[in-house]
Amino acid sequence: MKFNPGMGGSMKNMLKEAKKVQEQIVQKQAELEEKEVEAASGGGAVTVRVNGRQEVLSVKIKPEVVDPDDIEMLEDLVLTAVNEAVRKSQEMVSEEMAKITGGFNIPGL
């Protein structure tokens, strides 16, 4: 099999493009870490904010929802809002990364 020097240029271009995409991914990840999403449960009784790293930034609970005789309901509302906020954050990250990767699933993103 003969070596085709023309293929070297093609490989270099592919590597350049891969590096460019990698740089875009790193930049987008940094941007997404600063973005926030919000979710609520109980008709707004509990509101949770989460960033692009899926870190909970805040939990707001309306005072009228706090019933010492029904702590389980409040716990459920908090759990629901946190899970929804984390889901929204993950969805936001996936959508933004898909714009860069063209929909290819890259492990670790």
C-alpha positions in Angstrom: 0.0 0.0 0.0 1.4 3.4 -1.0 1.3 6.4 1.2 -0.8 9.2 -0.2 0.6 12.6 0.9 -2.7 14.2 0.1 -4.3 12.4 3.0 -2.0 14.1 5.5 -3.6 17.5 4.7 -7.1 16.0 5.2 -6.1 14.6 8.6 -4.6 17.9 9.7 -7.8 19.6 8.8 -9.8 17.1 10.8 -7.6 17.6 13.8 -7.9 21.3 13.5 -11.7 21.1 13.4 -11.7 18.7 16.4 -9.6 21.1 18.4 -11.8 24.0 17.4 -14.9 22.0 18.5 -13.2 21.1 21.8 -12.4 24.8 22.4 -16.0 25.7 21.7 -17.2 23.0 24.2 -14.9 24.2 26.9 -16.1 27.8 26.4 -19.7 26.8 26.3 -19.4 24.8 29.5 -17.9 27.8 31.3 -20.8 30.0 30.0 -23.4 27.4 31.1 -22.0 27.2 34.6 -23.2 30.8 34.9 -26.7 30.3 33.5 -29.5 29.5 35.8 -32.9 27.8 35.5 -35.8 27.9 37.9 -38.6 25.4 38.7 -41.5 25.6 41.1 -43.9 23.2 42.7 -47.2 23.5 44.5 -48.3 26.4 42.3 -45.3 28.4 43.1 -45.2 27.5 46.8 -41.6 26.3 46.5 -39.2 27.7 43.9 -35.7 26.4 43.3 -32.9 27.9 41.2 -30.1 25.7 39.8 -27.0 26.6 37.6 -25.5 24.8 34.7 -23.4 22.6 37.0 -26.7 21.3 38.6 -25.9 23.1 41.8 -28.9 24.3 43.8 -28.5 28.1 44.2 -31.6 28.9 46.2 -34.8 27.5 47.6 -37.7 29.8 48.3 -40.7 28.6 50.4 -43.8 30.7 50.8 -44.6 31.0 54.5 -48.2 29.9 54.0 -47.0 26.5 52.9 -45.2 25.8 56.2 -47.5 23.6 58.2 -45.9 22.0 61.3 -48.5 19.3 61.2 -47.7 18.4 57.5 -44.0 18.5 57.1 -44.2 15.6 54.5 -46.1 17.8 52.1 -43.4 20.5 52.3 -40.7 17.9 51.8 -42.4 16.6 48.7 -42.8 20.1 47.3 -39.1 20.8 47.8 -38.1 17.5 46.4 -40.3 18.0 43.3 -39.0 21.5 42.7 -35.3 20.5 43.1 -35.7 17.5 40.7 -37.4 19.6 38.1 -34.8 22.4 38.3 -32.0 19.9 38.0 -33.7 18.3 35.0 -34.2 21.7 33.3 -30.5 22.4 33.9 -29.4 19.2 32.4 -31.7 19.7 29.4 -30.3 23.3 28.9 -26.7 21.9 28.9 -27.6 19.1 26.5 -29.3 21.5 24.1 -26.5 23.9 24.1 -23.8 21.2 23.6 -25.9 19.7 20.8 -25.6 23.0 18.9 -21.8 22.7 19.0 -21.4 18.9 18.5 -24.1 18.7 15.8 -26.1 16.2 17.9 -23.2 13.7 18.3 -23.1 12.2 21.8 -19.7 12.9 23.2 -19.1 11.0 26.5 -18.6 13.3 29.5 -20.7 16.2 28.3 
